[in-house]
Amino acid sequence: MLVLRRPWLELDFPITTPLSLHVPYGSTGACRAELRCGLIPREHLDHILDHFRAALPNEAAAFVLWNEATREFAVEFPVIDEATPSRLVYRTPVPQPDWHVLCDFHSHGVGPAFFSTTDDADDAHATKIAIVVGWLGDPGGPVMLARLCADGMFLPLPRSPFSGDRHAD
């Protein structure tokens, strides 16, 4: 069982099949992922999507941070080293004391939302929510794909981390 605790996250996730023998400390319990910080206010998602649309046709990035002392959320747009319609190189922020990186967002502009091998390598040793946004110029878009990165594991999110959002898979 992977048991992971962060100021913003409680995660209990089975990494093997349950044992059918007597376990001296009891069962592992149910799988659960709880955002201790609560859902991120919807206006932050709207702000990020507006920023991504303004960057078209290029890809763009954003981070959602959370302050455990004040319990406030903030959006930070990172320094971009390179942005094209098919490539994005950006710098992860270094949070100030009490602040935590909660979500790492990037867009694929007018292309589909998917996690690339570059994304997998970047997310491999982090604990965060990773979100890719695609089809930004499409009338049926945008489409968001989200996962929880948990110390080398990529787990599907049971719902969007944003209040009132229906977009994230």
Secondary structure, DSSP 4 states (H G I P E B T S, - for coil): -EEEEETTEEEEE--SPPPSS--TT------EEEETT-PBPHHHHHHHHHHHHHHTTS--EEEEEEETTT--EEEEPPPEEEE-SS-EEE----PPTTEEEEEEEEE-TTS-----HHHHHHHTT-EEEEEEEE-TTSTT--EEEEEEEETTEEEE-SS-SBTT---B-
